[in-house]
Amino acid sequence: MSSATSAKDQPQVTDTMLISRIRAGEEDALATLHDRYAQVVYSVALRVLGDTTQAEDVLQEIFLQIWRNPEAFDSSRGSLGAWLAVIARHRAIDQLRRRHPEMDIEDVVVSVDSNLEQMADRNMTVARVRSAVEQLPPEQRKPLELAFFQGLTHTEIAAKTGEPLGTVKTRIRSALLSLRKVLVA
C-alpha cells in the first residue's frame, strides 16, 4: 500500500472501528488512534500540570488503559476525542493532587477545544510542515528558520551568517517554494 493510499484511507477509519480493532488485539489500530489523539491528550494534561514530563506520563497511562481495557469507551455517550480529553484532565488533576496536596484543585481552569477534529487536522499539518522543513538542504533551512522562528530580517540573517543579502533572499524563497510543492502534493 502506498503512502498516498494510506493517507486517503485513514480518514475513513472511524474511532469506533479502531476501538473494535484494539479489542481484537491489533496494535496498529492503537498506533493510529495514538496518532489521531495524542496531541489532544498531551495538550490537556500539559495545561493542567504545566510540566511536560508529567503530561507525557499521563499520555502514556491513557493509551495503555485503552490497550488494556478498550471496553471503557462507550460510543453511545459521546465522541472518543472528547472522552479522551476528559480522561486526560481527570488523570492530570489526580497527578496534580499527588504532587501538591495543599493546592485547591477547584482553582485549576482548563479550557478544552470543542472542535477536536480541527485540532487534529492542524496537528497533522504542523507535522507535515516540520517534516518538509527537515528535508530542506541546510543552506535553505538555516535562513528560513532564522527568519520564521527567530524573527530575523533578511539583513540580520545576512549579517549573522556572513552570506550576501541576495543569497539569503534567494535561499529563503527557494525554501518556501520547496515547502509549497511538498504541502500542495
KEKE-132997 format. One line per field, with one value per atom (N, C-alpha, C): atom name; residue number from 1; residue in three letters; x, y, z. Coordinates in steps of 0.1 Angstrom, whole numbers, plus 5000, padded with zeros to 4 digits. Atoms other than C-alpha are relative to their C-alpha. Example, Ala and Ser with C-alpha at 12.3 -4.5 7.8 and 13.67 -1.06 7.14 Angstrom:
BEGIN
atom [N, CA, C, N, CA, C] $
n [1, 1, 1, 2, 2, 2] $
res [ALA, ALA, ALA, SER, SER, SER] $
xx [5009, 5123, 5009, 4991, 5137, 4992] $
yy [4988, 4955, 5012, 4989, 4989, 5011] $
zz [5000, 5078, 5000, 5000, 5071, 5008] $
//
This chain:
BEGIN
atom [N, CA, C, N, CA, C, N, CA, C, N, CA, C, N, CA, C, N, CA, C, N, CA, C, N, CA, C, N, CA, C, N, CA, C, N, CA, C, N, CA, C, N, CA, C, N, CA, C, N, CA, C, N, CA, C, N, CA, C, N, CA, C, N, CA, C, N, CA, C, N, CA, C, N, CA, C, N, CA, C, N, CA, C, N, CA, C, N, CA, C, N, CA, C, N, CA, C, N, CA, C, N, CA, C, N, CA, C, N, CA, C, N, CA, C, N, CA, C, N, CA, C, N, CA, C, N, CA, C, N, CA, C, N, CA, C, N, CA, C, N, CA, C, N, CA, C, N, CA, C, N, CA, C, N, CA, C, N, CA, C, N, CA, C, N, CA, C, N, CA, C, N, CA, C, N, CA, C, N, CA, C, N, CA, C, N, CA, C, N, CA, C, N, CA, C, N, CA, C, N, CA, C, N, CA, C, N, CA, C, N, CA, C, N, CA, C, N, CA, C, N, CA, C, N, CA, C, N, CA, C, N, CA, C, N, CA, C, N, CA, C, N, CA, C, N, CA, C, N, CA, C, N, CA, C, N, CA, C, N, CA, C, N, CA, C, N, CA, C, N, CA, C, N, CA, C, N, CA, C, N, CA, C, N, CA, C, N, CA, C, N, CA, C, N, CA, C, N, CA, C, N, CA, C, N, CA, C, N, CA, C, N, CA, C, N, CA, C, N, CA, C, N, CA, C, N, CA, C, N, CA, C, N, CA, C, N, CA, C, N, CA, C, N, CA, C, N, CA, C, N, CA, C, N, CA, C, N, CA, C, N, CA, C, N, CA, C, N, CA, C, N, CA, C, N, CA, C, N, CA, C, N, CA, C, N, CA, C, N, CA, C, N, CA, C, N, CA, C, N, CA, C, N, CA, C, N, CA, C, N, CA, C, N, CA, C, N, CA, C, N, CA, C, N, CA, C, N, CA, C, N, CA, C, N, CA, C, N, CA, C, N, CA, C, N, CA, C, N, CA, C, N, CA, C, N, CA, C, N, CA, C, N, CA, C, N, CA, C, N, CA, C, N, CA, C, N, CA, C, N, CA, C, N, CA, C, N, CA, C, N, CA, C, N, CA, C, N, CA, C, N, CA, C, N, CA, C, N, CA, C, N, CA, C, N, CA, C, N, CA, C, N, CA, C, N, CA, C, N, CA, C, N, CA, C, N, CA, C, N, CA, C, N, CA, C, N, CA, C, N, CA, C, N, CA, C, N, CA, C, N, CA, C, N, CA, C, N, CA, C, N, CA, C, N, CA, C, N, CA, C, N, CA, C, N, CA, C, N, CA, C, N, CA, C, N, CA, C, N, CA, C, N, CA, C, N, CA, C, N, CA, C, N, CA, C, N, CA, C, N, CA, C, N, CA, C, N, CA, C, N, CA, C, N, CA, C, N, CA, C, N, CA, C, N, CA, C] $
n [1, 1, 1, 2, 2, 2, 3, 3, 3, 4, 4, 4, 5, 5, 5, 6, 6, 6, 7, 7, 7, 8, 8, 8, 9, 9, 9, 10, 10, 10, 11, 11, 11, 12, 12, 12, 13, 13, 13, 14, 14, 14, 15, 15, 15, 16, 16, 16, 17, 17, 17, 18, 18, 18, 19, 19, 19, 20, 20, 20, 21, 21, 21, 22, 22, 22, 23, 23, 23, 24, 24, 24, 25, 25, 25, 26, 26, 26, 27, 27, 27, 28, 28, 28, 29, 29, 29, 30, 30, 30, 31, 31, 31, 32, 32, 32, 33, 33, 33, 34, 34, 34, 35, 35, 35, 36, 36, 36, 37, 37, 37, 38, 38, 38, 39, 39, 39, 40, 40, 40, 41, 41, 41, 42, 42, 42, 43, 43, 43, 44, 44, 44, 45, 45, 45, 46, 46, 46, 47, 47, 47, 48, 48, 48, 49, 49, 49, 50, 50, 50, 51, 51, 51, 52, 52, 52, 53, 53, 53, 54, 54, 54, 55, 55, 55, 56, 56, 56, 57, 57, 57, 58, 58, 58, 59, 59, 59, 60, 60, 60, 61, 61, 61, 62, 62, 62, 63, 63, 63, 64, 64, 64, 65, 65, 65, 66, 66, 66, 67, 67, 67, 68, 68, 68, 69, 69, 69, 70, 70, 70, 71, 71, 71, 72, 72, 72, 73, 73, 73, 74, 74, 74, 75, 75, 75, 76, 76, 76, 77, 77, 77, 78, 78, 78, 79, 79, 79, 80, 80, 80, 81, 81, 81, 82, 82, 82, 83, 83, 83, 84, 84, 84, 85, 85, 85, 86, 86, 86, 87, 87, 87, 88, 88, 88, 89, 89, 89, 90, 90, 90, 91, 91, 91, 92, 92, 92, 93, 93, 93, 94, 94, 94, 95, 95, 95, 96, 96, 96, 97, 97, 97, 98, 98, 98, 99, 99, 99, 100, 100, 100, 101, 101, 101, 102, 102, 102, 103, 103, 103, 104, 104, 104, 105, 105, 105, 106, 106, 106, 107, 107, 107, 108, 108, 108, 109, 109, 109, 110, 110, 110, 111, 111, 111, 112, 112, 112, 113, 113, 113, 114, 114, 114, 115, 115, 115, 116, 116, 116, 117, 117, 117, 118, 118, 118, 119, 119, 119, 120, 120, 120, 121, 121, 121, 122, 122, 122, 123, 123, 123, 124, 124, 124, 125, 125, 125, 126, 126, 126, 127, 127, 127, 128, 128, 128, 129, 129, 129, 130, 130, 130, 131, 131, 131, 132, 132, 132, 133, 133, 133, 134, 134, 134, 135, 135, 135, 136, 136, 136, 137, 137, 137, 138, 138, 138, 139, 139, 139, 140, 140, 140, 141, 141, 141, 142, 142, 142, 143, 143, 143, 144, 144, 144, 145, 145, 145, 146, 146, 146, 147, 147, 147, 148, 148, 148, 149, 149, 149, 150, 150, 150, 151, 151, 151, 152, 152, 152, 153, 153, 153, 154, 154, 154, 155, 155, 155, 156, 156, 156, 157, 157, 157, 158, 158, 158, 159, 159, 159, 160, 160, 160, 161, 161, 161, 162, 162, 162, 163, 163, 163, 164, 164, 164, 165, 165, 165, 166, 166, 166, 167, 167, 167, 168, 168, 168, 169, 169, 169, 170, 170, 170, 171, 171, 171, 172, 172, 172, 173, 173, 173, 174, 174, 174, 175, 175, 175, 176, 176, 176, 177, 177, 177, 178, 178, 178, 179, 179, 179, 180, 180, 180, 181, 181, 181, 182, 182, 182, 183, 183, 183, 184, 184, 184, 185, 185, 185] $
res [MET, MET, MET, SER, SER, SER, SER, SER, SER, ALA, ALA, ALA, THR, THR, THR, SER, SER, SER, ALA, ALA, ALA, LYS, LYS, LYS, ASP, ASP, ASP, GLN, GLN, GLN, PRO, PRO, PRO, GLN, GLN, GLN, VAL, VAL, VAL, THR, THR, THR, ASP, ASP, ASP, THR, THR, THR, MET, MET, MET, LEU, LEU, LEU, ILE, ILE, ILE, SER, SER, SER, ARG, ARG, ARG, ILE, ILE, ILE, ARG, ARG, ARG, ALA, ALA, ALA, GLY, GLY, GLY, GLU, GLU, GLU, GLU, GLU, GLU, ASP, ASP, ASP, ALA, ALA, ALA, LEU, LEU, LEU, ALA, ALA, ALA, THR, THR, THR, LEU, LEU, LEU, HIS, HIS, HIS, ASP, ASP, ASP, ARG, ARG, ARG, TYR, TYR, TYR, ALA, ALA, ALA, GLN, GLN, GLN, VAL, VAL, VAL, VAL, VAL, VAL, TYR, TYR, TYR, SER, SER, SER, VAL, VAL, VAL, ALA, ALA, ALA, LEU, LEU, LEU, ARG, ARG, ARG, VAL, VAL, VAL, LEU, LEU, LEU, GLY, GLY, GLY, ASP, ASP, ASP, THR, THR, THR, THR, THR, THR, GLN, GLN, GLN, ALA, ALA, ALA, GLU, GLU, GLU, ASP, ASP, ASP, VAL, VAL, VAL, LEU, LEU, LEU, GLN, GLN, GLN, GLU, GLU, GLU, ILE, ILE, ILE, PHE, PHE, PHE, LEU, LEU, LEU, GLN, GLN, GLN, ILE, ILE, ILE, TRP, TRP, TRP, ARG, ARG, ARG, ASN, ASN, ASN, PRO, PRO, PRO, GLU, GLU, GLU, ALA, ALA, ALA, PHE, PHE, PHE, ASP, ASP, ASP, SER, SER, SER, SER, SER, SER, ARG, ARG, ARG, GLY, GLY, GLY, SER, SER, SER, LEU, LEU, LEU, GLY, GLY, GLY, ALA, ALA, ALA, TRP, TRP, TRP, LEU, LEU, LEU, ALA, ALA, ALA, VAL, VAL, VAL, ILE, ILE, ILE, ALA, ALA, ALA, ARG, ARG, ARG, HIS, HIS, HIS, ARG, ARG, ARG, ALA, ALA, ALA, ILE, ILE, ILE, ASP, ASP, ASP, GLN, GLN, GLN, LEU, LEU, LEU, ARG, ARG, ARG, ARG, ARG, ARG, ARG, ARG, ARG, HIS, HIS, HIS, PRO, PRO, PRO, GLU, GLU, GLU, MET, MET, MET, ASP, ASP, ASP, ILE, ILE, ILE, GLU, GLU, GLU, ASP, ASP, ASP, VAL, VAL, VAL, VAL, VAL, VAL, VAL, VAL, VAL, SER, SER, SER, VAL, VAL, VAL, ASP, ASP, ASP, SER, SER, SER, ASN, ASN, ASN, LEU, LEU, LEU, GLU, GLU, GLU, GLN, GLN, GLN, MET, MET, MET, ALA, ALA, ALA, ASP, ASP, ASP, ARG, ARG, ARG, ASN, ASN, ASN, MET, MET, MET, THR, THR, THR, VAL, VAL, VAL, ALA, ALA, ALA, ARG, ARG, ARG, VAL, VAL, VAL, ARG, ARG, ARG, SER, SER, SER, ALA, ALA, ALA, VAL, VAL, VAL, GLU, GLU, GLU, GLN, GLN, GLN, LEU, LEU, LEU, PRO, PRO, PRO, PRO, PRO, PRO, GLU, GLU, GLU, GLN, GLN, GLN, ARG, ARG, ARG, LYS, LYS, LYS, PRO, PRO, PRO, LEU, LEU, LEU, GLU, GLU, GLU, LEU, LEU, LEU, ALA, ALA, ALA, PHE, PHE, PHE, PHE, PHE, PHE, GLN, GLN, GLN, GLY, GLY, GLY, LEU, LEU, LEU, THR, THR, THR, HIS, HIS, HIS, THR, THR, THR, GLU, GLU, GLU, ILE, ILE, ILE, ALA, ALA, ALA, ALA, ALA, ALA, LYS, LYS, LYS, THR, THR, THR, GLY, GLY, GLY, GLU, GLU, GLU, PRO, PRO, PRO, LEU, LEU, LEU, GLY, GLY, GLY, THR, THR, THR, VAL, VAL, VAL, LYS, LYS, LYS, THR, THR, THR, ARG, ARG, ARG, ILE, ILE, ILE, ARG, ARG, ARG, SER, SER, SER, ALA, ALA, ALA, LEU, LEU, LEU, LEU, LEU, LEU, SER, SER, SER, LEU, LEU, LEU, ARG, ARG, ARG, LYS, LYS, LYS, VAL, VAL, VAL, LEU, LEU, LEU, VAL, VAL, VAL, ALA, ALA, ALA] $
xx [5008, 5000, 5009, 4992, 5015, 4996, 5003, 5017, 4988, 5011, 4992, 4987, 5012, 4967, 4997, 5002, 4972, 4994, 5005, 4966, 4986, 5014, 4934, 4991, 5009, 4921, 4999, 5000, 4929, 4988, 5012, 4901, 4987, 5012, 4876, 4999, 5001, 4885, 4995, 5006, 4862, 5006, 4995, 4871, 4994, 5007, 4846, 5007, 4993, 4863, 5014, 4987, 4897, 4998, 5003, 4883, 4997, 5003, 4869, 5013, 4987, 4903, 5009, 4992, 4920, 4995, 5006, 4896, 5005, 4995, 4908, 5015, 4986, 4944, 5009, 4992, 4956, 5007, 4991, 4985, 5000, 5000, 4984, 4988, 5012, 4949, 5003, 4997, 4962, 5010, 4990, 4991, 4992, 5008, 4965, 4992, 5008, 4944, 5009, 4990, 4975, 5004, 4996, 4985, 4988, 5011, 4950, 4997, 5005, 4945, 5012, 4990, 4979, 5002, 4998, 4983, 4989, 5011, 4949, 5001, 4998, 4955, 5012, 4988, 4990, 4997, 5002, 4978, 4991, 5009, 4950, 5008, 4992, 4974, 5011, 4990, 5001, 4993, 5007, 4975, 4998, 5003, 4966, 5013, 4988, 5001, 5011, 4989, 5024, 5013, 4987, 5051, 4999, 5000, 5060, 5002, 4998, 5073, 4988, 5012, 5042, 4989, 5010, 5020, 5002, 4997, 5038, 4997, 5004, 5032, 4985, 5015, 4995, 4996, 5003, 4995, 5003, 4997, 5012, 4990, 5010, 4989, 4987, 5013, 4958, 5000, 5000, 4968, 5003, 4999, 4979, 4987, 5013, 4945, 4991, 5009, 4928, 5005, 4996, 4950, 4995, 5003, 4943, 4984, 5014, 4906, 4992, 5007, 4891, 4985, 5015, 4856, 4996, 5003, 4859, 4994, 5007, 4849, 4987, 5014, 4812, 4996, 5003, 4805, 4986, 5014, 4768, 5000, 5000, 4779, 5007, 4993, 4799, 5012, 4989, 4829, 5013, 4988, 4862, 5010, 4991, 4882, 4996, 5005, 4860, 5002, 4998, 4862, 5015, 4986, 4900, 5004, 4996, 4902, 4995, 5005, 4881, 5008, 4991, 4901, 5014, 4987, 4933, 4999, 5002, 4920, 4999, 5001, 4910, 5013, 4987, 4943, 5010, 4991, 4962, 4997, 5003, 4943, 5004, 4996, 4949, 5015, 4986, 4986, 5004, 4997, 4985, 4997, 5003, 4968, 5011, 4989, 4996, 5012, 4988, 5022, 4999, 5002, 5007, 4987, 5012, 4981, 4994, 5005, 4978, 4993, 5006, 4967, 4985, 5014, 4930, 4997, 5002, 4921, 4989, 5011, 4890, 5005, 4994, 4913, 5006, 4995, 4926, 4990, 5009, 4909, 5006, 4996, 4912, 4990, 5010, 4896, 5003, 4998, 4891, 4993, 5005, 4887, 4989, 5011, 4853, 5001, 4999, 4864, 5013, 4988, 4889, 5004, 4996, 4888, 5008, 4992, 4900, 5014, 4987, 4928, 5009, 4993, 4938, 5005, 4996, 4939, 5011, 4990, 4960, 5013, 4988, 4984, 5007, 4994, 4988, 5007, 4994, 4995, 5014, 4987, 5022, 5010, 4990, 5038, 5005, 4995, 5039, 5009, 4991, 5055, 5013, 4987, 5081, 5008, 4993, 5089, 5006, 4995, 5092, 5012, 4989, 5114, 5013, 4989, 5137, 5007, 4995, 5141, 5007, 4994, 5153, 5015, 4986, 5190, 5004, 4996, 5209, 5001, 4998, 5217, 4987, 5013, 5180, 4993, 5007, 5167, 5005, 4995, 5190, 4994, 5005, 5180, 4984, 5015, 5143, 4997, 5002, 5145, 5003, 4997, 5162, 4989, 5011, 5135, 4987, 5014, 5104, 5000, 5000, 5114, 5007, 4993, 5138, 4996, 5005, 5121, 5010, 4990, 5152, 4997, 5002, 5151, 5010, 4990, 5169, 5014, 4987, 5196, 5006, 4995, 5200, 5006, 4996, 5203, 5013, 4988, 5229, 5012, 4990, 5249, 5005, 4997, 5247, 5007, 4994, 5256, 5012, 4989, 5281, 4997, 5004, 5262, 4995, 5006, 5253, 4985, 5014, 5218, 4992, 5007, 5207, 5000, 5000, 5218, 4990, 5010, 5198, 4986, 5014, 5167, 4997, 5002, 5171, 4998, 5001, 5176, 4987, 5013, 5145, 4989, 5011, 5124, 5000, 4999, 5137, 4994, 5005, 5129, 4985, 5014, 5094, 4993, 5005, 5088, 5000, 4999, 5100, 4990, 5011, 5077, 4987, 5013, 5048, 4997, 5001, 5054, 4997, 5003, 5055, 4986, 5013, 5024, 4988, 5011, 5003, 4998, 5000, 5012, 4992] $
yy [4988, 5000, 5012, 4988, 5034, 5009, 4990, 5063, 5009, 4992, 5082, 4993, 5008, 5054, 4999, 5000, 5051, 5012, 4987, 5088, 5002, 4999, 5086, 4991, 5009, 5056, 5003, 4997, 5068, 5007, 4993, 5094, 4991, 5008, 5067, 4990, 5009, 5046, 5008, 4992, 5057, 4996, 5003, 5058, 4987, 5012, 5030, 4988, 5011, 5008, 4998, 5001, 5015, 4993, 5006, 5006, 4985, 5014, 4973, 4993, 5007, 4965, 4999, 5001, 4973, 4988, 5011, 4949, 4986, 5012, 4923, 4998, 5001, 4930, 5005, 4995, 4949, 5012, 4989, 4971, 5012, 4989, 4991, 5009, 4992, 5003, 5010, 4991, 5017, 5010, 4990, 5034, 5011, 4991, 5050, 5009, 4992, 5061, 5010, 4991, 5075, 5011, 4990, 5094, 5011, 4992, 5108, 5009, 4993, 5119, 5003, 4998, 5120, 5015, 4985, 5158, 5006, 4995, 5164, 4996, 5005, 5143, 5007, 4994, 5157, 5015, 4986, 5193, 5003, 4998, 5189, 4997, 5003, 5172, 5011, 4990, 5199, 5013, 4988, 5227, 4999, 5002, 5212, 4999, 5003, 5201, 5011, 4990, 5227, 4993, 5007, 5200, 4990, 5009, 5182, 4985, 5014, 5151, 4993, 5005, 5146, 4999, 5001, 5153, 4988, 5012, 5126, 4988, 5012, 5102, 4998, 5002, 5109, 4995, 5005, 5104, 4985, 5014, 5071, 4991, 5008, 5059, 4999, 5000, 5068, 4990, 5009, 5049, 4985, 5014, 5019, 4995, 5003, 5020, 4996, 5004, 5019, 4987, 5013, 4990, 4989, 5011, 4970, 4999, 5000, 4980, 5008, 4991, 4993, 5001, 5000, 4985, 5012, 4989, 5015, 5012, 4989, 5038, 4995, 5003, 5038, 5011, 4991, 5054, 5006, 4994, 5060, 5012, 4989, 5085, 5012, 4988, 5108, 4995, 5002, 5111, 4995, 5005, 5094, 5011, 4989, 5126, 5008, 4994, 5143, 4992, 5009, 5113, 4999, 5000, 5112, 5013, 4987, 5149, 5001, 5000, 5144, 4991, 5010, 5113, 5007, 4994, 5133, 5011, 4989, 5162, 4993, 5007, 5138, 4994, 5006, 5119, 5011, 4989, 5152, 5006, 4995, 5165, 4991, 5010, 5133, 5001, 4999, 5136, 5014, 4987, 5173, 4999, 5002, 5163, 4992, 5007, 5138, 5009, 4992, 5164, 5012, 4988, 5194, 4998, 5003, 5181, 5013, 4988, 5216, 5010, 4991, 5232, 4997, 5001, 5238, 4997, 5005, 5218, 5008, 4993, 5239, 5013, 4988, 5268, 4998, 5004, 5249, 5002, 4998, 5261, 4995, 5006, 5241, 5002, 4999, 5250, 4989, 5010, 5222, 5004, 4996, 5230, 4990, 5009, 5216, 4994, 5005, 5211, 4992, 5008, 5183, 4995, 5004, 5172, 5011, 4989, 5207, 5000, 5000, 5205, 4988, 5012, 5170, 5003, 4996, 5183, 5010, 4990, 5213, 4993, 5007, 5189, 4992, 5008, 5167, 5010, 4991, 5198, 5005, 4996, 5210, 4989, 5011, 5176, 4999, 5000, 5177, 5011, 4988, 5212, 4997, 5003, 5201, 4990, 5011, 5170, 5007, 4993, 5192, 5009, 4991, 5217, 4992, 5009, 5189, 4995, 5005, 5177, 5010, 4989, 5211, 4998, 5000, 5214, 5010, 4991, 5230, 5015, 4986, 5261, 5008, 4994, 5268, 5000, 5002, 5255, 5011, 4991, 5277, 5014, 4987, 5311, 5000, 5001, 5300, 4999, 5001, 5290, 5013, 4988, 5322, 5011, 4990, 5343, 4997, 5003, 5324, 4997, 5004, 5310, 5010, 4990, 5337, 5014, 4987, 5366, 5010, 4992, 5379, 5005, 4994, 5402, 4994, 5005, 5393, 5006, 4993, 5419, 4994, 5005, 5405, 4986, 5014, 5369, 5001, 4998, 5381, 5004, 4996, 5398, 4988, 5011, 5367, 4989, 5012, 5341, 5004, 4995, 5363, 4997, 5002, 5355, 5013, 4988, 5382, 5001, 4998, 5397, 4993, 5006, 5385, 4985, 5015, 5349, 4996, 5004, 5349, 5001, 4998, 5362, 4988, 5011, 5336, 4986, 5013, 5307, 4999, 5000, 5317, 4998, 5002, 5320, 4986, 5014, 5286, 4990, 5009, 5270, 5001, 4999, 5284, 4994, 5007, 5272, 4985, 5015, 5237, 4996, 5003, 5237, 5000, 4999, 5248, 4987, 5012, 5219, 4988, 5011, 5194, 5000, 4999, 5207, 4999, 5001, 5210, 4986, 5013, 5175, 4991] $
zz [5000, 5000, 5000, 5001, 4990, 5011, 4989, 5015, 4996, 5004, 4993, 5002, 4998, 4995, 5015, 4986, 5032, 5006, 4995, 5038, 4996, 5005, 5017, 5009, 4993, 5036, 5015, 4986, 5071, 5005, 4995, 5075, 5000, 5001, 5065, 5012, 4988, 5096, 5012, 4989, 5124, 5013, 4987, 5160, 5006, 4996, 5167, 4994, 5007, 5141, 5007, 4994, 5157, 5014, 4987, 5192, 4998, 5002, 5178, 4996, 5004, 5162, 5012, 4988, 5195, 5009, 4993, 5212, 4995, 5007, 5187, 5002, 4997, 5198, 4989, 5011, 5167, 5005, 4996, 5177, 4991, 5010, 5145, 5002, 4997, 5155, 5011, 4989, 5187, 4996, 5006, 5168, 4993, 5008, 5145, 5010, 4990, 5175, 5007, 4993, 5192, 4991, 5009, 5161, 4999, 5002, 5159, 5012, 4987, 5196, 5010, 4990, 5213, 5003, 4998, 5208, 5009, 4992, 5223, 5015, 4986, 5254, 5006, 4995, 5258, 5004, 4998, 5255, 5012, 4988, 5281, 5013, 4989, 5305, 5003, 4998, 5300, 5005, 4995, 5306, 5015, 4986, 5339, 5008, 4992, 5351, 4998, 5002, 5335, 4999, 4999, 5333, 4988, 5012, 5300, 5004, 4997, 5317, 5006, 4994, 5338, 4990, 5010, 5308, 4991, 5008, 5288, 5008, 4992, 5317, 4999, 5001, 5316, 4986, 5014, 5278, 4999, 5000, 5282, 5008, 4992, 5310, 4993, 5006, 5290, 4988, 5011, 5259, 5004, 4994, 5280, 5005, 4995, 5296, 4988, 5011, 5262, 4995, 5005, 5251, 5010, 4991, 5283, 5002, 4997, 5286, 4990, 5010, 5253, 5002, 4997, 5266, 5009, 4992, 5289, 4992, 5008, 5260, 4995, 5004, 5253, 4990, 5011, 5219, 5001, 4999, 5228, 5010, 4990, 5255, 4994, 5006, 5231, 4992, 5009, 5209, 5008, 4994, 5216, 5003, 4997, 5214, 5012, 4988, 5240, 5012, 4989, 5262, 5004, 4997, 5260, 5006, 4994, 5268, 5015, 4986, 5299, 5009, 4992, 5310, 5002, 4998, 5304, 5011, 4989, 5326, 5013, 4987, 5354, 5004, 4996, 5353, 5004, 4997, 5353, 5013, 4987, 5382, 5011, 4990, 5401, 5002, 4999, 5394, 5007, 4993, 5405, 5015, 4986, 5437, 5008, 4994, 5444, 5002, 5000, 5436, 5010, 4992, 5455, 5008, 4993, 5481, 5006, 4994, 5496, 4990, 5010, 5463, 4998, 5002, 5457, 4985, 5014, 5425, 4994, 5006, 5420, 4994, 5006, 5412, 4986, 5013, 5381, 4989, 5011, 5350, 4987, 5013, 5318, 4990, 5011, 5286, 4990, 5010, 5261, 4987, 5013, 5225, 4996, 5004, 5214, 4986, 5014, 5178, 4999, 5000, 5183, 4986, 5013, 5147, 4993, 5006, 5136, 5006, 4993, 5162, 4995, 5006, 5149, 4986, 5014, 5113, 5001, 4999, 5124, 5004, 4995, 5142, 4989, 5012, 5111, 4990, 5009, 5090, 5006, 4994, 5115, 4999, 5001, 5114, 4986, 5014, 5076, 4997, 5002, 5076, 5007, 4993, 5102, 4992, 5008, 5081, 4987, 5013, 5049, 5003, 4997, 5066, 5003, 4997, 5079, 4987, 5012, 5043, 4991, 5008, 5030, 5001, 4999, 5022, 5011, 4989, 5052, 4996, 5004, 5032, 4998, 5001, 5027, 5013, 4988, 5060, 5011, 4990, 5082, 4999, 5001, 5068, 5002, 4998, 5067, 5015, 4986, 5104, 5007, 4994, 5113, 4998, 5003, 5096, 5007, 4995, 5107, 5015, 4986, 5141, 5010, 4991, 5154, 4996, 5004, 5136, 4994, 5005, 5120, 4986, 5013, 5089, 4991, 5010, 5057, 5002, 4997, 5065, 5012, 4988, 5100, 4998, 5003, 5086, 4992, 5008, 5061, 5009, 4991, 5089, 5009, 4990, 5112, 4993, 5007, 5085, 4992, 5009, 5065, 4986, 5014, 5033, 4994, 5006, 5008, 5001, 4998, 5012, 4989, 5012, 4977, 5002, 4999, 4985, 5011, 4989, 5018, 4994, 5005, 5000, 4990, 5009, 4972, 5007, 4993, 4996, 5008, 4993, 5017, 4990, 5011, 4985, 4995, 5005, 4972, 5011, 4989, 5006, 5001, 4999, 5006, 4988, 5012, 4970, 5002, 4998, 4980, 5010, 4991, 5010, 4994, 5007, 4989, 4991, 5009, 4964, 5009, 4991, 4993, 5006, 4993, 5010, 4991, 5010, 4979, 4995, 5005, 4968, 5009] $
//
